Amino acid sequence: MSSTNPAPAAEQAPAAELAPEQAAVAAPEATEAADAAEAVPAAPVAPAAPARTEPSTAATAARLAELFPALFTGAPKPLKLRIQADIQERAPGEFSKTALSAFLRRLTGATSYLVAVSRGKQRFDLDGQPAGELSEEHRQVATDELTRRRANQQARREQEEAGRRERFSLLRDFETTKLTTANFCALKGIAPEALDGLLAQARTEAAEEAARPRRPDDARRDGRRDGPRDGPRGGQGPRGAAGQGPRRDGAPRREGGDAPAGERRGPGGRPDRRGPPRG
């Protein structure tokens, strides 16, 4: 009968079972470290330093304009990549990372800066000198963001205009209705307590609209002309039959209109060219 020698325990144990052994080996070291820590008296806790007050974004912008006027004054310029590190190197200790990050987020998120990036070709360093080309990808990102903002602005404008029209219609209907206030609110689907505020806002907006100077494009948009279609032209009176309208010297016109002395007029006020009648 053949006998098989059992494999050593180390070969039969799975690898995962070695972790407790490793933990057991590490445990005495951890215990000794903990005992040593308890034997050393605790050091006194130093008082916390007062929190640093960060300057405002406007103050940071003003200081940067003083230090680097070629870049941070005038119209926005596309900034050199990693400009924050350049600022810290040129003005060490002048700005905290928090203050610079807040300023740069505000600057690079401004619409005027995005316009500069979308139209620019170069980036600029702290001395206002070209410091690398603007990639097409970065220009496209700025252009897309500008398009999104214009669309949002247009949507808000249209929403505000629709609200003004609705309030004006509400005011007009309220001033002509014979319903009670409660029934009117129920018909319009608004809360009675909100009615007075809406009407007051509509009256204010109507007064502002009436006081606003009219522009030619407003008249064309509303389908109206700037003046009457058949109004006076060139200082002359309205068109009509020949010889009508007051004379400029105030004297009344004769039948058939004024004619030079000795000139005969035919029917309709036209000069008679046939000469004197024969006897």
C-alpha positions as CSV (number, residue, x, y, z in Angstrom):
1,M,0.0,0.0,0.0
2,S,1.4,3.3,-1.1
3,S,1.5,6.1,1.3
4,T,1.3,9.8,0.4
5,N,3.2,12.2,2.5
6,P,1.0,15.1,3.5
7,A,2.0,18.4,2.0
8,P,3.5,21.0,4.3
9,A,1.0,23.2,6.0
10,A,2.5,26.3,4.2
11,E,1.8,24.8,0.8
12,Q,-1.8,23.8,1.7
13,A,-2.8,27.2,3.2
14,P,-4.4,29.6,0.8
15,A,-2.7,32.9,0.2
16,A,-5.6,34.8,1.8
17,E,-5.0,33.1,5.1
18,L,-1.6,34.7,5.4
19,A,-3.2,38.1,6.1
20,P,-4.0,37.3,9.8
21,E,-0.4,36.1,10.2
22,Q,0.8,39.4,8.9
23,A,-1.6,41.3,11.2
24,A,-0.4,39.3,14.1
25,V,3.2,40.1,13.4
26,A,2.3,43.8,13.1
27,A,0.2,43.8,16.2
28,P,3.0,43.7,18.7
29,E,4.7,46.6,17.0
30,A,1.5,48.6,17.1
31,T,1.0,47.7,20.8
32,E,4.5,48.8,21.6
33,A,4.0,52.1,19.7
34,A,0.8,52.7,21.6
35,D,2.5,52.0,25.0
36,A,5.3,54.3,24.2
37,A,2.8,57.1,23.3
38,E,1.1,56.7,26.6
39,A,4.4,56.9,28.5
40,V,5.3,60.2,26.9
41,P,3.5,63.1,28.5
42,A,1.2,65.0,26.1
43,A,2.6,68.3,24.8
44,P,0.6,71.5,25.5
45,V,-1.7,72.4,22.6
46,A,-0.7,75.7,21.0
47,P,-3.4,78.3,20.4
48,A,-4.8,78.3,16.9
49,A,-3.6,81.0,14.7
50,P,-6.2,83.6,13.7
51,A,-7.8,82.8,10.3
52,R,-6.4,85.0,7.5
53,T,-8.8,87.4,6.0
54,E,-8.8,87.0,2.2
55,P,-9.0,90.2,0.1
56,S,-12.0,90.8,-2.0
57,T,-11.9,90.0,-5.7
58,A,-12.0,93.7,-6.5
59,A,-9.0,94.4,-4.2
60,T,-7.1,91.5,-5.9
61,A,-7.9,92.9,-9.3
62,A,-6.7,96.4,-8.3
63,R,-3.4,95.1,-7.0
64,L,-2.8,93.0,-10.0
65,A,-3.5,96.0,-12.2
66,E,-0.8,97.9,-10.2
67,L,1.8,95.2,-10.5
68,F,1.1,94.0,-14.1
69,P,-0.7,96.8,-15.9
70,A,0.2,95.5,-19.4
71,L,-2.0,92.5,-18.8
72,F,-4.6,93.5,-16.3
73,T,-5.7,96.9,-17.5
74,G,-7.7,97.8,-20.5
75,A,-9.7,95.3,-22.5
76,P,-9.4,91.7,-21.4
77,K,-6.6,89.7,-23.0
78,P,-6.4,85.9,-23.3
79,L,-4.1,84.8,-20.4
80,K,-1.0,82.7,-20.7
81,L,-1.5,79.1,-19.5
82,R,-0.4,78.6,-15.9
83,I,-0.5,82.3,-15.3
84,Q,-1.2,81.8,-11.6
85,A,2.3,80.2,-11.1
86,D,3.9,83.2,-12.9
87,I,2.1,85.6,-10.6
88,Q,3.3,83.8,-7.5
89,E,6.8,83.7,-8.9
90,R,6.9,87.4,-9.8
91,A,5.1,88.6,-6.7
92,P,5.9,86.0,-4.0
93,G,3.7,86.3,-0.9
94,E,1.6,89.0,-2.4
95,F,-1.5,86.9,-3.1
96,S,-2.8,83.7,-1.6
97,K,-3.8,80.8,-3.8
98,T,-7.4,81.2,-2.7
99,A,-7.5,84.9,-3.6
100,L,-5.9,84.4,-7.0
101,S,-8.1,81.4,-7.9
102,A,-11.2,83.4,-7.1
103,F,-10.0,86.4,-9.2
104,L,-9.1,84.2,-12.2
105,R,-12.4,82.3,-12.1
106,R,-14.3,85.6,-12.2
107,L,-12.1,87.1,-14.9
108,T,-12.1,84.1,-17.2
109,G,-15.8,83.5,-16.8
110,A,-16.7,87.1,-17.8
111,T,-18.4,87.5,-21.1
112,S,-15.9,90.1,-22.2
113,Y,-13.1,87.7,-21.6
114,L,-14.8,84.9,-23.6
115,V,-15.3,87.3,-26.5
116,A,-11.6,88.1,-26.4
117,V,-10.7,84.4,-26.5
118,S,-13.2,83.6,-29.2
119,R,-11.7,86.3,-31.5
120,G,-8.1,86.1,-30.4
121,K,-5.1,84.3,-31.9
122,Q,-2.5,84.7,-29.1
123,R,-2.2,84.4,-25.3
124,F,-0.4,87.0,-23.3
125,D,2.0,87.0,-20.3
126,L,2.3,89.3,-17.4
127,D,4.2,91.9,-19.5
128,G,1.5,91.9,-22.2
129,Q,3.7,90.0,-24.6
130,P,2.5,87.1,-26.8
131,A,3.0,83.8,-25.0
132,G,1.6,81.1,-27.1
133,E,-1.1,80.6,-29.7
134,L,-4.8,80.1,-28.8
135,S,-5.9,76.7,-29.9
136,E,-8.9,76.3,-32.0
137,E,-10.4,74.0,-29.3
138,H,-10.2,76.8,-26.7
139,R,-11.7,79.3,-29.1
140,Q,-14.6,77.0,-29.8
141,V,-15.2,76.4,-26.1
142,A,-15.5,80.2,-25.7
143,T,-17.8,80.5,-28.7
144,D,-20.1,77.8,-27.5
145,E,-20.4,79.4,-24.1
146,L,-21.2,82.8,-25.6
147,T,-23.9,81.1,-27.8
148,R,-25.4,79.5,-24.7
149,R,-25.4,82.7,-22.8
150,R,-27.1,84.7,-25.6
151,A,-29.7,82.0,-26.0
152,N,-30.4,82.1,-22.2
153,Q,-30.6,85.9,-22.3
154,Q,-33.0,85.9,-25.2
155,A,-35.2,83.3,-23.5
156,R,-35.3,85.4,-20.3
157,R,-36.1,88.5,-22.4
158,E,-39.0,86.7,-24.1
159,Q,-40.3,85.4,-20.8
160,E,-40.2,88.8,-19.3
161,E,-42.0,90.3,-22.3
162,A,-44.7,87.6,-22.1
163,G,-45.2,88.3,-18.5
164,R,-45.7,92.0,-19.2
165,R,-48.2,91.2,-21.9
166,E,-50.1,88.9,-19.5
167,R,-50.2,91.5,-16.7
168,F,-51.4,94.2,-19.2
169,S,-54.1,92.0,-20.4
170,L,-55.1,91.2,-16.8
171,L,-55.3,95.0,-16.0
172,R,-57.4,95.7,-19.1
173,D,-59.8,92.9,-18.3
174,F,-60.1,93.9,-14.7
175,E,-60.9,97.5,-15.5
176,T,-63.7,96.4,-17.9
177,T,-65.1,93.4,-16.0
178,K,-68.5,93.3,-14.2
179,L,-67.5,90.3,-12.1
180,T,-66.8,90.4,-8.5
181,T,-63.1,90.3,-7.5
182,A,-63.5,86.7,-6.3
183,N,-65.1,85.5,-9.5
184,F,-62.6,87.4,-11.6
185,C,-59.7,85.8,-9.8
186,A,-61.3,82.4,-10.2
187,L,-61.8,83.0,-13.9
188,K,-58.2,84.1,-14.4
189,G,-56.8,81.3,-12.1
190,I,-54.9,83.6,-9.7
191,A,-55.0,83.9,-6.0
192,P,-57.1,86.9,-4.7
193,E,-54.3,88.0,-2.5
194,A,-52.0,88.2,-5.5
195,L,-54.3,90.4,-7.6
196,D,-53.4,93.8,-6.2
197,G,-49.7,93.2,-6.6
198,L,-50.2,92.1,-10.3
199,L,-52.4,95.1,-11.1
200,A,-50.0,97.5,-9.4
201,Q,-47.1,96.1,-11.4
202,A,-49.1,96.2,-14.6
203,R,-49.9,99.9,-14.0
204,T,-46.3,100.7,-13.4
205,E,-45.2,98.9,-16.5
206,A,-47.9,100.6,-18.6
207,A,-46.7,104.0,-17.3
208,E,-43.1,103.2,-18.1
209,E,-44.1,102.0,-21.6
210,A,-46.0,105.2,-22.3
211,A,-43.1,107.4,-21.1
212,R,-40.5,105.5,-23.2
213,P,-39.5,107.4,-26.4
214,R,-40.6,105.6,-29.5
215,R,-38.0,104.6,-32.0
216,P,-38.5,104.1,-35.7
217,D,-37.9,100.3,-35.4
218,D,-40.7,100.2,-32.7
219,A,-43.2,101.6,-35.2
220,R,-42.2,99.2,-37.9
221,R,-42.3,96.3,-35.5
222,D,-45.8,97.3,-34.4
223,G,-47.0,97.6,-38.0
224,R,-47.3,101.4,-38.0
225,R,-45.6,104.0,-40.0
226,D,-43.8,107.0,-38.6
227,G,-46.3,109.5,-40.0
228,P,-49.5,109.6,-42.1
229,R,-49.4,107.9,-45.4
230,D,-50.8,111.0,-47.3
231,G,-49.4,113.8,-45.2
232,P,-47.9,117.1,-46.4
233,R,-44.9,116.8,-48.6
234,G,-42.2,119.4,-49.1
235,G,-44.2,122.1,-47.2
236,Q,-47.1,121.9,-49.6
237,G,-50.7,121.4,-48.7
238,P,-52.7,118.2,-49.1
239,R,-53.3,117.0,-52.6
240,G,-56.6,117.8,-54.1
241,A,-58.3,119.4,-57.0
242,A,-56.4,122.2,-58.8
243,G,-56.8,125.6,-57.4
244,Q,-58.1,124.5,-54.0
245,G,-56.7,125.5,-50.6
246,P,-56.0,129.0,-49.2
247,R,-53.7,131.3,-51.0
248,R,-50.4,132.2,-49.3
249,D,-51.2,135.9,-49.5
250,G,-54.5,135.4,-47.9
251,A,-56.6,136.5,-50.9
252,P,-59.4,134.2,-52.0
253,R,-59.0,132.1,-55.1
254,R,-61.2,132.7,-58.1
255,E,-63.1,130.0,-59.8
256,G,-60.8,128.0,-61.9
257,G,-57.8,129.1,-59.9
258,D,-55.7,132.3,-60.2
259,A,-54.7,133.3,-63.7
260,P,-52.5,136.1,-65.0
261,A,-54.2,139.2,-66.0
262,G,-55.7,139.0,-69.5
263,E,-55.5,135.2,-69.6
264,R,-58.7,133.3,-70.2
265,R,-59.4,129.9,-68.6
266,G,-61.3,127.1,-70.1
267,P,-63.3,124.3,-68.4
268,G,-61.4,122.7,-65.6
269,G,-59.3,125.8,-65.0
270,R,-57.0,125.1,-68.0
271,P,-55.7,128.0,-70.0
272,D,-57.7,128.8,-73.2
273,R,-55.3,128.9,-76.1
274,R,-57.9,129.6,-78.8
275,G,-57.5,133.3,-78.8
276,P,-60.3,135.9,-78.4
277,P,-63.7,135.1,-79.8
278,R,-64.5,136.3,-83.4
279,G,-67.1,139.0,-83.8
